[in-house]
């Protein structure tokens, strides 16, 4: 019984991991294709999201009291990362960033709705 529960835990954690990766990458792929970036594959989008998140985290920790400036710096840094990794201009990268955030919020609301619809709790009942 213990082995089965441990295997179920690993399966659920893998499912959650792949769902989070899908939720983060898919909106960027769609927005990059909409704005016509050169590289819109999964690997390019994954690298762009990881690099942008690392740099954005550094900026938010560097400017904890200046939230508005940190947000504007986040948009600029994310646009530069998206421009470099996805192979587009800075102006198109700003548009990709804005469309990506709008799509990401929509996908997150949809994911939370589906989770609440089926009554799936975020706590692991068999831990």
N, C-alpha and C positions, 0 to 999 in steps of 0.2 A: 504494500500500500504506500509506503514512504517513497519508493522509487517512482511510482506512478505520479504521485503528487509533485515530486521534484522535476520530472519530465514535463508535466503540465505547466509548471512555473516557467521553465525555460521556453516552452512553446509560446506561452502568452507574452513573455518578455520579447521574444523575437518578433512576434506579430506586432507588438506595440512599437518596436524599433523601426520595422519596415513601414508601418503606417506613418510614423513621424517623418521619416525620410521622404516618403511619398508626398505628404502634406507640405513639406518645405520645398521640394524640388519641382513638383508639377506646376505650380503657379508661375515659377520663373521660366520654365520651358514655354508655357503658353504666352507669357508677356514678351519673351525674347522673339518668339515666332511672329507675334503681332507687330512688333516694331522692326522686324526684319534684321536681326543680328546675324552675324556670320556663323557663329557656333551656338547651336541650341541643343546639343546632345545632353544626355544624362550626366556624363562625367564633367563636362564643362560647367553645367549648372550646379552640380554638387560642389565643385571647386570654388565657384563664384560665391555660393551661399556660405561655405565654410570660411573663406577669406574675409568676406564682408562682415560676418558675425564676430570673428576674432578681432578685427580692427574696430568695429563698433563697440564692442565690450571694453576695449582699451580706452576709447574716447569717453565713454560714459563713466568709467572709473577715474579718468583723469579730470573730468569736469563734473563732479557730483553736485555742485551747487548751482550750476548754470545749465539747467535742463533744456532751455530753448536753444542756446548756442550748441549744446551737445547734439540736439536733434538735427539742427541744420548741418553741423559737421558730419553727422551720420549719413544724411542724404548725399552730401558731396563725396564722402569716402566710399559709400556703397556704389555711387554712380561711377567713380573712378575704377573701382574693382570690377564692376560689371562691364565697363568699356574695355578694360584690358583683357579680361578673361573671355568675354563673349564676342570680342572683335567688332566693336561698333564705336560710334562717336560719343563724346561726352553728353551732348544734348539728347541723343537717342537713349543713352544709358540712364539719364535722369527720368525720361519717360518710362523706361523699363522698370526702374525702381518704384515709381509711383503706381504703375499698373500692377507690379508684383505685390506691393503692400495691400492694395485694394483686393486683389484676388486671394491673397493669403488670409486676410480677415474673413472674406466670404467663405473660404474653404474651412477655416477653423470654426466659424459659427455652424456650418453644415455638419462638421464632424461632432461638435458638442451636441447638436440636435439629435443626430443619429444615436449617439451614446446614451443620451437621456431618454430617447424614444424606446430603446430596448432595455432600459433599466440597468445598463452595464455600469457598475461603479468603478471608480479609478483605484480603489483599494483592492489588493489581492487577497481574496478570501482564504487561500490555501497557503499563506506564508507562515 
